Amino acid sequence: MNSSSNLNANANAIKSTVILTGVLYKNAHLKPEFNDCAVRASLNAEKYGGKVVQKYQIKENLGSGGKMDFILIVEYPSQEQMLAAHANAEYQSIQLLRAEVFREFNVYLTH
């Protein structure tokens, strides 16, 4: 392995954290798509080693901008696994469900 390959292998071995935020449509939690979306997204993340390390329901925004309904922090064993979890066919189909229940949904990659 050359030094460039070693650097790429080391970068992929570093844990990768994503922050998910969202705003639900009114009463979206009552729709069957909400539960289906949550279960399928959780299973998809777990398949790639993703683990929820913290979750918050937001009470109030003391800063500027709109209020998110929740924040989830999910950790993956590597950036490669995190990217795979967000680029597969299952993830793409989950996004169709999200459109039914979320007014806004964000996925932030940290470093």
Backbone as JSON Lines, residues from 0, in Angstrom:
{"i":0,"aa":"M","n":[0.83,-1.18,0.0],"ca":[0.0,0.0,0.0],"c":[0.87,1.25,0.0]}
{"i":1,"aa":"N","n":[0.54,2.21,-0.88],"ca":[1.33,3.43,-0.88],"c":[0.81,4.38,0.2]}
{"i":2,"aa":"S","n":[1.53,5.49,0.39],"ca":[1.16,6.4,1.48],"c":[-0.21,7.04,1.25]}
{"i":3,"aa":"S","n":[-0.57,7.28,-0.01],"ca":[-1.89,7.84,-0.31],"c":[-2.98,6.86,0.09]}
{"i":4,"aa":"S","n":[-2.79,5.57,-0.17],"ca":[-3.77,4.55,0.22],"c":[-3.88,4.46,1.74]}
{"i":5,"aa":"N","n":[-2.74,4.57,2.42],"ca":[-2.76,4.55,3.88],"c":[-3.56,5.71,4.45]}
{"i":6,"aa":"L","n":[-3.39,6.91,3.87],"ca":[-4.13,8.07,4.34],"c":[-5.63,7.88,4.13]}
{"i":7,"aa":"N","n":[-6.02,7.36,2.96],"ca":[-7.44,7.13,2.7],"c":[-8.0,6.08,3.64]}
{"i":8,"aa":"A","n":[-7.26,5.01,3.9],"ca":[-7.72,3.96,4.81],"c":[-7.89,4.53,6.22]}
{"i":9,"aa":"N","n":[-6.94,5.36,6.65],"ca":[-7.04,5.96,7.98],"c":[-8.21,6.92,8.07]}
{"i":10,"aa":"A","n":[-8.46,7.7,7.01],"ca":[-9.59,8.64,7.02],"c":[-10.9,7.89,7.13]}
{"i":11,"aa":"N","n":[-11.0,6.75,6.44],"ca":[-12.24,5.98,6.48],"c":[-12.43,5.28,7.82]}
{"i":12,"aa":"A","n":[-11.35,5.07,8.58],"ca":[-11.44,4.37,9.86],"c":[-11.85,5.32,11.0]}
{"i":13,"aa":"I","n":[-11.79,6.61,10.75],"ca":[-12.18,7.59,11.77],"c":[-13.69,7.62,11.86]}
{"i":14,"aa":"K","n":[-14.21,7.62,13.09],"ca":[-15.65,7.69,13.27],"c":[-16.22,8.93,12.59]}
{"i":15,"aa":"S","n":[-17.43,8.78,12.1],"ca":[-18.11,9.87,11.42],"c":[-19.43,10.16,12.13]}
{"i":16,"aa":"T","n":[-19.67,11.42,12.43],"ca":[-20.87,11.82,13.14],"c":[-21.74,12.68,12.25]}
{"i":17,"aa":"V","n":[-23.03,12.38,12.24],"ca":[-23.99,13.22,11.53],"c":[-25.0,13.76,12.54]}
{"i":18,"aa":"I","n":[-25.48,14.96,12.25],"ca":[-26.52,15.59,13.05],"c":[-27.74,15.73,12.17]}
{"i":19,"aa":"L","n":[-28.84,15.16,12.63],"ca":[-30.09,15.21,11.89],"c":[-31.03,16.17,12.6]}
{"i":20,"aa":"T","n":[-31.64,17.07,11.84],"ca":[-32.63,17.98,12.4],"c":[-33.86,17.95,11.51]}
{"i":21,"aa":"G","n":[-35.0,18.26,12.09],"ca":[-36.2,18.27,11.27],"c":[-37.34,19.04,11.87]}
{"i":22,"aa":"V","n":[-38.25,19.41,10.98],"ca":[-39.5,20.07,11.36],"c":[-40.61,19.23,10.74]}
{"i":23,"aa":"L","n":[-41.5,18.75,11.59],"ca":[-42.61,17.92,11.15],"c":[-43.79,18.78,10.69]}
{"i":24,"aa":"Y","n":[-44.55,18.25,9.74],"ca":[-45.84,18.85,9.45],"c":[-46.74,18.66,10.67]}
{"i":25,"aa":"K","n":[-47.75,19.49,10.81],"ca":[-48.67,19.39,11.93],"c":[-49.31,18.0,11.95]}
{"i":26,"aa":"N","n":[-49.3,17.36,13.11],"ca":[-49.87,16.02,13.35],"c":[-49.22,14.91,12.52]}
{"i":27,"aa":"A","n":[-48.04,15.17,11.99],"ca":[-47.35,14.15,11.18],"c":[-47.07,12.88,11.98]}
{"i":28,"aa":"H","n":[-46.86,13.02,13.27],"ca":[-46.57,11.86,14.11],"c":[-47.75,10.88,14.16]}
{"i":29,"aa":"L","n":[-48.93,11.33,13.73],"ca":[-50.11,10.47,13.72],"c":[-50.25,9.68,12.42]}
{"i":30,"aa":"K","n":[-49.46,10.03,11.42],"ca":[-49.55,9.36,10.12],"c":[-48.76,8.05,10.15]}
{"i":31,"aa":"P","n":[-49.24,7.01,9.45],"ca":[-48.49,5.74,9.41],"c":[-47.11,5.91,8.76]}
{"i":32,"aa":"E","n":[-46.97,6.88,7.87],"ca":[-45.68,7.12,7.22],"c":[-44.61,7.55,8.22]}
{"i":33,"aa":"F","n":[-45.03,8.21,9.29],"ca":[-44.08,8.66,10.3],"c":[-43.38,7.47,10.95]}
{"i":34,"aa":"N","n":[-44.15,6.51,11.42],"ca":[-43.58,5.33,12.06],"c":[-42.77,4.51,11.07]}
{"i":35,"aa":"D","n":[-43.29,4.34,9.88],"ca":[-42.58,3.57,8.84],"c":[-41.24,4.22,8.53]}
{"i":36,"aa":"C","n":[-41.24,5.52,8.41],"ca":[-40.01,6.26,8.13],"c":[-39.0,6.08,9.27]}
{"i":37,"aa":"A","n":[-39.45,6.23,10.5],"ca":[-38.56,6.12,11.66],"c":[-37.96,4.72,11.77]}
{"i":38,"aa":"V","n":[-38.78,3.69,11.61],"ca":[-38.29,2.32,11.72],"c":[-37.31,2.0,10.6]}
{"i":39,"aa":"R","n":[-37.68,2.33,9.38],"ca":[-36.81,2.01,8.24],"c":[-35.5,2.79,8.28]}
{"i":40,"aa":"A","n":[-35.55,4.05,8.68],"ca":[-34.33,4.85,8.77],"c":[-33.4,4.29,9.85]}
{"i":41,"aa":"S","n":[-33.97,3.88,10.96],"ca":[-33.17,3.31,12.04],"c":[-32.5,2.01,11.6]}
{"i":42,"aa":"L","n":[-33.26,1.15,10.94],"ca":[-32.69,-0.12,10.46],"c":[-31.61,0.11,9.41]}
{"i":43,"aa":"N","n":[-31.83,1.09,8.54],"ca":[-30.83,1.4,7.52],"c":[-29.54,1.89,8.17]}
{"i":44,"aa":"A","n":[-29.64,2.79,9.13],"ca":[-28.45,3.29,9.81],"c":[-27.71,2.17,10.52]}
{"i":45,"aa":"E","n":[-28.46,1.32,11.23],"ca":[-27.85,0.21,11.97],"c":[-27.12,-0.76,11.04]}
{"i":46,"aa":"K","n":[-27.66,-0.96,9.84],"ca":[-27.02,-1.85,8.87],"c":[-25.6,-1.39,8.53]}
{"i":47,"aa":"Y","n":[-25.36,-0.09,8.62],"ca":[-24.05,0.47,8.31],"c":[-23.29,0.89,9.58]}
{"i":48,"aa":"G","n":[-23.72,0.38,10.72],"ca":[-23.02,0.63,11.97],"c":[-23.42,1.92,12.67]}
{"i":49,"aa":"G","n":[-24.45,2.6,12.17],"ca":[-24.88,3.85,12.77],"c":[-25.58,3.63,14.11]}
{"i":50,"aa":"K","n":[-25.23,4.46,15.09],"ca":[-25.83,4.38,16.42],"c":[-26.22,5.78,16.87]}
{"i":51,"aa":"V","n":[-27.46,5.91,17.35],"ca":[-27.89,7.19,17.91],"c":[-27.19,7.36,19.25]}
{"i":52,"aa":"V","n":[-26.42,8.44,19.36],"ca":[-25.69,8.69,20.61],"c":[-26.41,9.72,21.48]}
{"i":53,"aa":"Q","n":[-27.29,10.51,20.86],"ca":[-28.05,11.49,21.63],"c":[-29.25,11.93,20.8]}
{"i":54,"aa":"K","n":[-30.36,12.21,21.46],"ca":[-31.52,12.76,20.77],"c":[-32.2,13.77,21.67]}
{"i":55,"aa":"Y","n":[-32.71,14.79,21.02],"ca":[-33.34,15.89,21.74],"c":[-34.63,16.3,21.04]}
{"i":56,"aa":"Q","n":[-35.66,16.58,21.81],"ca":[-36.83,17.27,21.29],"c":[-36.65,18.73,21.67]}
{"i":57,"aa":"I","n":[-36.81,19.6,20.7],"ca":[-36.53,21.01,20.93],"c":[-37.77,21.7,21.49]}
{"i":58,"aa":"K","n":[-37.57,22.4,22.6],"ca":[-38.66,23.12,23.27],"c":[-38.8,24.52,22.7]}
{"i":59,"aa":"E","n":[-37.66,25.19,22.5],"ca":[-37.69,26.6,22.1],"c":[-36.37,26.97,21.44]}
{"i":60,"aa":"N","n":[-36.42,27.88,20.47],"ca":[-35.22,28.41,19.84],"c":[-34.95,29.79,20.43]}
{"i":61,"aa":"L","n":[-33.84,29.93,21.12],"ca":[-33.48,31.22,21.72],"c":[-32.64,32.08,20.79]}
{"i":62,"aa":"G","n":[-32.32,31.52,19.62],"ca":[-31.53,32.26,18.64],"c":[-32.4,32.75,17.49]}
{"i":63,"aa":"S","n":[-31.79,32.89,16.33],"ca":[-32.53,33.35,15.16],"c":[-32.94,32.15,14.3]}
{"i":64,"aa":"G","n":[-33.85,32.38,13.39],"ca":[-34.32,31.32,12.51],"c":[-35.45,30.53,13.14]}
{"i":65,"aa":"G","n":[-35.93,29.57,12.39],"ca":[-37.04,28.74,12.85],"c":[-36.62,27.71,13.88]}
{"i":66,"aa":"K","n":[-37.6,27.11,14.52],"ca":[-37.34,26.09,15.53],"c":[-37.43,24.71,14.9]}
{"i":67,"aa":"M","n":[-36.42,23.9,15.11],"ca":[-36.45,22.49,14.72],"c":[-37.28,21.74,15.75]}
{"i":68,"aa":"D","n":[-37.9,20.65,15.35],"ca":[-38.65,19.83,16.3],"c":[-37.74,18.86,17.05]}
{"i":69,"aa":"F","n":[-36.65,18.46,16.41],"ca":[-35.75,17.49,17.04],"c":[-34.34,17.61,16.5]}
{"i":70,"aa":"I","n":[-33.41,17.07,17.26],"ca":[-32.02,16.9,16.83],"c":[-31.62,15.48,17.22]}
{"i":71,"aa":"L","n":[-31.05,14.75,16.28],"ca":[-30.48,13.42,16.53],"c":[-29.0,13.47,16.21]}
{"i":72,"aa":"I","n":[-28.19,12.87,17.03],"ca":[-26.76,12.75,16.74],"c":[-26.48,11.27,16.56]}
{"i":73,"aa":"V","n":[-25.99,10.94,15.36],"ca":[-25.74,9.54,14.99],"c":[-24.27,9.38,14.64]}
{"i":74,"aa":"E","n":[-23.66,8.35,15.21],"ca":[-22.24,8.08,14.98],"c":[-22.09,6.8,14.16]}
{"i":75,"aa":"Y","n":[-21.23,6.84,13.15],"ca":[-20.91,5.69,12.31],"c":[-19.45,5.31,12.54]}
{"i":76,"aa":"P","n":[-19.11,4.04,12.33],"ca":[-17.73,3.6,12.54],"c":[-16.72,4.28,11.61]}
{"i":77,"aa":"S","n":[-17.18,4.73,10.43],"ca":[-16.28,5.38,9.48],"c":[-17.08,6.28,8.55]}
{"i":78,"aa":"Q","n":[-16.37,7.18,7.89],"ca":[-17.03,8.05,6.93],"c":[-17.57,7.23,5.76]}
{"i":79,"aa":"E","n":[-16.83,6.21,5.37],"ca":[-17.26,5.35,4.27],"c":[-18.62,4.7,4.58]}
{"i":80,"aa":"Q","n":[-18.79,4.19,5.8],"ca":[-20.06,3.57,6.18],"c":[-21.17,4.6,6.27]}
{"i":81,"aa":"M","n":[-20.86,5.8,6.76],"ca":[-21.85,6.85,6.84],"c":[-22.34,7.23,5.44]}
{"i":82,"aa":"L","n":[-21.41,7.39,4.51],"ca":[-21.79,7.75,3.15],"c":[-22.6,6.64,2.5]}
{"i":83,"aa":"A","n":[-22.24,5.39,2.74],"ca":[-22.99,4.26,2.19],"c":[-24.41,4.22,2.74]}
{"i":84,"aa":"A","n":[-24.57,4.56,4.0],"ca":[-25.9,4.57,4.63],"c":[-26.81,5.63,4.01]}
{"i":85,"aa":"H","n":[-26.22,6.68,3.45],"ca":[-27.0,7.77,2.89],"c":[-27.04,7.74,1.36]}
{"i":86,"aa":"A","n":[-26.5,6.7,0.75],"ca":[-26.44,6.64,-0.71],"c":[-27.09,5.39,-1.29]}
{"i":87,"aa":"N","n":[-27.69,4.56,-0.47],"ca":[-28.25,3.3,-0.97],"c":[-29.72,3.45,-1.37]}
{"i":88,"aa":"A","n":[-30.24,2.45,-2.04],"ca":[-31.62,2.49,-2.54],"c":[-32.64,2.6,-1.41]}
{"i":89,"aa":"E","n":[-32.39,1.93,-0.29],"ca":[-33.31,2.0,0.85],"c":[-33.4,3.43,1.37]}
{"i":90,"aa":"Y","n":[-32.26,4.09,1.51],"ca":[-32.26,5.47,1.99],"c":[-33.05,6.36,1.04]}
{"i":91,"aa":"Q","n":[-32.85,6.17,-0.25],"ca":[-33.57,6.97,-1.24],"c":[-35.08,6.77,-1.11]}
{"i":92,"aa":"S","n":[-35.53,5.54,-0.87],"ca":[-36.97,5.29,-0.73],"c":[-37.51,5.88,0.57]}
{"i":93,"aa":"I","n":[-36.69,5.92,1.61],"ca":[-37.1,6.54,2.88],"c":[-37.33,8.03,2.68]}
{"i":94,"aa":"Q","n":[-36.55,8.66,1.81],"ca":[-36.72,10.09,1.57],"c":[-38.11,10.41,1.02]}
{"i":95,"aa":"L","n":[-38.69,9.49,0.26],"ca":[-40.06,9.69,-0.23],"c":[-41.05,9.74,0.93]}
{"i":96,"aa":"L","n":[-40.84,8.87,1.94],"ca":[-41.69,8.9,3.13],"c":[-41.49,10.19,3.92]}
{"i":97,"aa":"R","n":[-40.24,10.62,4.02],"ca":[-39.94,11.86,4.77],"c":[-40.7,13.04,4.2]}
{"i":98,"aa":"A","n":[-40.83,13.07,2.89],"ca":[-41.53,14.19,2.25],"c":[-42.99,14.27,2.71]}
{"i":99,"aa":"E","n":[-43.53,13.15,3.18],"ca":[-44.92,13.11,3.65],"c":[-45.07,13.62,5.09]}
{"i":100,"aa":"V","n":[-44.01,13.59,5.87],"ca":[-44.13,13.94,7.29],"c":[-43.26,15.11,7.73]}
{"i":101,"aa":"F","n":[-42.21,15.45,6.96],"ca":[-41.32,16.53,7.35],"c":[-41.47,17.73,6.44]}
{"i":102,"aa":"R","n":[-41.65,18.87,7.04],"ca":[-41.61,20.13,6.28],"c":[-40.16,20.46,5.94]}
{"i":103,"aa":"E","n":[-39.26,20.09,6.86],"ca":[-37.83,20.31,6.66],"c":[-37.06,19.18,7.31]}
{"i":104,"aa":"F","n":[-36.05,18.65,6.63],"ca":[-35.21,17.6,7.18],"c":[-33.78,17.86,6.73]}
{"i":105,"aa":"N","n":[-32.84,17.88,7.67],"ca":[-31.44,18.18,7.38],"c":[-30.53,17.1,7.92]}
{"i":106,"aa":"V","n":[-29.47,16.82,7.17],"ca":[-28.44,15.87,7.59],"c":[-27.11,16.61,7.47]}
{"i":107,"aa":"Y","n":[-26.46,16.83,8.61],"ca":[-25.2,17.56,8.66],"c":[-24.06,16.61,9.0]}
{"i":108,"aa":"L","n":[-23.02,16.62,8.19],"ca":[-21.82,15.84,8.45],"c":[-20.84,16.72,9.24]}
{"i":109,"aa":"T","n":[-20.37,16.2,10.36],"ca":[-19.41,16.96,11.17],"c":[-17.99,16.5,10.84]}
{"i":110,"aa":"H","n":[-17.03,17.26,11.33],"ca":[-15.62,16.86,11.18],"c":[-14.85,17.2,12.42]}
